Amino acid sequence: MAMEALGRLIDICIGAAPVDLSTAAVTGKRVKLRDCGGLTILVIKGAGTAGDDPTFTLQQHTAGSGGTSASLPVIDHYYVKSAATLAGTETWTKVTQAAAATIADPGAAGTSAESQQILAIEVDAAQLSDGYTHVSLNCADVGTNAQLGAILYLRRDLKVERTPSALAASL
């Protein structure tokens, strides 16, 4: 029997549970990159109201809680699937930008709020500054109208392969 990807290639943990992005800014949980090659961050968001476009910010941290935090300006591209209603037939669109810690209005100038979207952001563990071991993705308050969203972290290129039940906590 072939070994499954979970525990061998990837580990998955929550960045932010599904939440209404209009209730307040969402502070993503911190995930450790010390024992993996990098991270794919997935953002899943529902459609909202025009003008309530989300802004995401990537940070690096020296500890799982407390410690020192700083912006991590390494996002020079990301991928997005976007539609009024995602049907599973969409293809990925690569969006490029000058390296930054922030993605504002992802994938669609001035209209991302009105679409359901999946964003994929890649972070390599080697991109962290010296002494930093964790990253998080935050979402600013989108405004006054409801818009659901969630953040998942997929730790990739695990340095130690284990069965899923034996994986160490990622946060």
C-alpha positions in Angstrom: 0.0 0.0 0.0 1.4 3.4 -0.9 2.0 5.9 1.9 -0.4 8.7 2.0 0.6 12.4 1.4 -0.5 13.5 4.9 2.4 12.9 7.2 4.8 12.1 4.4 4.6 15.2 2.2 2.2 17.6 4.0 0.7 18.5 7.3 -2.4 20.6 7.5 -3.4 23.0 10.3 -5.8 25.9 10.8 -4.8 29.5 10.3 -8.2 30.9 10.9 -11.4 28.9 11.3 -14.3 30.1 9.1 -15.4 33.5 10.2 -17.3 36.6 9.0 -14.4 38.8 7.8 -16.6 41.9 8.5 -16.8 41.4 12.3 -13.2 42.4 13.0 -9.7 41.9 11.7 -8.6 38.2 11.7 -5.3 37.4 13.3 -4.1 34.1 11.8 -2.6 31.5 14.1 1.2 31.1 14.0 2.6 28.0 12.3 6.1 26.6 12.8 8.3 26.2 9.7 11.3 24.8 11.5 10.6 21.1 10.6 9.5 21.6 7.0 10.7 23.1 3.7 7.8 25.6 3.4 4.2 26.4 3.5 1.3 26.7 1.2 -1.3 29.1 2.6 -4.9 28.6 1.4 -7.5 31.3 1.8 -11.1 30.4 1.0 -13.6 33.2 1.0 -17.2 33.7 0.1 -18.6 36.5 -2.0 -19.3 39.8 -0.3 -20.4 43.3 -1.1 -18.7 45.7 -3.6 -16.0 47.8 -1.9 -15.4 45.3 0.9 -12.2 43.9 -0.7 -10.0 41.9 1.6 -6.3 42.7 2.5 -4.1 39.9 3.7 -0.7 40.5 5.5 2.0 37.9 6.0 4.0 38.1 9.2 7.0 36.2 10.7 7.5 35.5 14.4 10.4 34.4 16.7 8.0 32.2 18.8 4.7 30.4 18.7 3.3 33.2 21.0 4.9 36.4 22.3 8.4 37.0 20.9 9.1 39.4 18.1 6.8 39.8 15.1 7.6 41.5 11.8 6.2 41.8 8.3 7.5 39.2 5.9 7.7 40.9 2.5 8.2 37.9 0.2 4.9 37.6 -1.7 5.9 38.4 -5.3 3.2 36.1 -6.7 0.2 34.1 -5.6 -2.5 32.0 -7.3 -6.2 32.6 -7.3 -9.4 30.8 -8.5 -12.2 33.3 -8.6 -15.9 33.2 -9.7 -19.3 34.6 -8.7 -19.9 31.0 -7.6 -17.0 28.5 -7.5 -18.0 25.4 -9.4 -14.7 23.4 -9.4 -14.2 24.2 -13.1 -12.0 27.3 -12.6 -8.3 27.3 -13.4 -5.6 28.9 -11.3 -4.5 32.5 -12.3 -1.0 33.6 -11.3 -1.0 37.1 -10.0 2.4 38.9 -9.8 3.3 41.9 -7.7 6.4 43.6 -6.3 7.6 41.6 -3.3 5.5 42.6 -0.3 4.0 41.3 2.9 0.5 42.4 1.7 -2.0 41.3 -0.9 -4.7 43.9 -1.3 -7.9 43.2 -3.3 -6.7 39.7 -4.5 -6.8 38.9 -8.2 -9.4 41.4 -9.4 -8.8 45.2 -9.2 -11.7 46.6 -7.2 -14.0 43.5 -7.4 -12.5 40.7 -5.4 -15.2 41.2 -2.7 -17.9 40.2 -5.1 -16.4 36.8 -5.9 -15.9 33.5 -4.2 -12.1 32.9 -4.1 -9.4 30.4 -3.3 -6.0 32.0 -2.9 -2.7 30.0 -2.7 0.4 31.7 -1.3 3.7 30.0 -1.2 6.3 30.7 1.6 9.7 28.9 1.6 11.1 28.3 5.1 14.5 29.8 3.9 12.7 33.2 3.3 12.3 33.8 7.0 14.8 36.3 8.6 17.4 34.9 11.0 15.9 33.9 14.3 12.3 33.7 13.0 10.6 30.3 13.1 6.9 30.9 12.6 4.6 32.7 10.1 1.0 33.8 10.2 -1.5 35.3 7.7 -3.8 38.1 8.9 -6.9 39.6 7.2 -7.9 43.2 7.8 -11.6 43.9 8.6 -13.3 44.0 5.2 -16.0 46.5 6.1 -19.6 46.3 7.3 -21.1 43.6 5.1 -20.9 39.9 5.7 -18.1 37.9 3.9 -17.1 34.5 5.1 -13.5 33.3 5.0 -11.0 30.7 6.4 -7.3 30.2 6.3 -5.5 26.8 6.1 -1.8 26.1 6.3 -0.3 23.2 4.4 3.2 22.6 5.7 5.1 20.9 2.9 8.3 19.0 2.4 8.3 17.6 5.9 11.7 16.8 7.2 10.5 13.8 9.3 7.8 11.5 7.8 5.3 10.1 10.2 1.8 8.6 10.2 -0.8 11.3 10.5 -1.6 10.4 14.1 2.1 10.7 15.1 2.6 14.2 13.6 3.8 16.8 16.1 1.5 19.9 16.6 2.3 22.5 13.9 1.3 25.6 15.9 
